[in-house]
Amino acid sequence: MSVTPEDIEFATDLFSGLGPLTTRKMMGGLCLYLDGTIFAIVHSDYGTMIKGAGSFKDELDAMGLTRWTYQRENAPKPTAMPYWKLPDSALDDPEEACDLARRALAHL
């Protein structure tokens, strides 16, 4: 299943406070970029996720956010991706979502 036009519109509206965004469909979803840097993705199965790098990864974990993992066939443990689900509060609050995105971008 792929992201819908409604998913794309929601995500671009949610992060519109950052400035002009670009998007690209890939990884089973949609990548969101600001000035050519990916900071979030929208996945049809996992929802909207923010990218974690550097010490920001620890902050996302401390917030109790869920990291995107998946199980590869014949792998002994799940593979962790550098993306965490946005908290529900950020999905309802563009200011909170943009704040998280700015923090993510500062660590990339």
WOFENDA-V618084 format. One record per residue. N is the residue number from 0. RES is the residue in three letters. BURIAL is I if it has 24 or more other C-alpha atoms within 12 Angstrom, else O. Layout:
# WOFENDA-V618084
n;res;burial
N;RES;BURIAL
N;RES;BURIAL
This chain:
# WOFENDA-V618084
n;res;burial
0;MET;O
1;SER;O
2;VAL;I
3;THR;O
4;PRO;O
5;GLU;O
6;ASP;I
7;ILE;I
8;GLU;O
9;PHE;O
10;ALA;I
11;THR;I
12;ASP;O
13;LEU;I
14;PHE;I
15;SER;I
16;GLY;O
17;LEU;I
18;GLY;O
19;PRO;O
20;LEU;I
21;THR;I
22;THR;I
23;ARG;O
24;LYS;O
25;MET;O
26;MET;O
27;GLY;O
28;GLY;I
29;LEU;I
30;CYS;I
31;LEU;I
32;TYR;I
33;LEU;I
34;ASP;O
35;GLY;O
36;THR;O
37;ILE;I
38;PHE;I
39;ALA;I
40;ILE;I
41;VAL;I
42;HIS;I
43;SER;O
44;ASP;O
45;TYR;I
46;GLY;I
47;THR;I
48;MET;I
49;ILE;I
50;LYS;I
51;GLY;I
52;ALA;I
53;GLY;O
54;SER;O
55;PHE;I
56;LYS;I
57;ASP;O
58;GLU;O
59;LEU;I
60;ASP;O
61;ALA;O
62;MET;O
63;GLY;O
64;LEU;I
65;THR;I
66;ARG;I
67;TRP;I
68;THR;O
69;TYR;O
70;GLN;O
71;ARG;O
72;GLU;O
73;ASN;O
74;ALA;O
75;PRO;O
76;LYS;O
77;PRO;O
78;THR;O
79;ALA;O
80;MET;O
81;PRO;I
82;TYR;I
83;TRP;I
84;LYS;I
85;LEU;I
86;PRO;I
87;ASP;O
88;SER;O
89;ALA;O
90;LEU;I
91;ASP;O
92;ASP;O
93;PRO;I
94;GLU;O
95;GLU;O
96;ALA;I
97;CYS;I
98;ASP;O
99;LEU;I
100;ALA;I
101;ARG;I
102;ARG;I
103;ALA;I
104;LEU;I
105;ALA;O
106;HIS;O
107;LEU;O
